[in-house]
């Protein structure tokens, strides 16, 4: 199973949360895929690009993702 980590690459808090999530995902046998954005207008395109590549999407407490 693959989990996409959707987050803003400029948010330090998100990077920390994603690192923790990756560690836990690995323990559970999941492969992770980074799916980063730098502005809210990119979110839809990045999510669309994950079709067929990820079984789930994880979004941390990320201000940009929440706003988008």
Order of alpha helices (4+ residues) and beta strands (2+ residues): beta-alpha-beta-alpha-beta-alpha
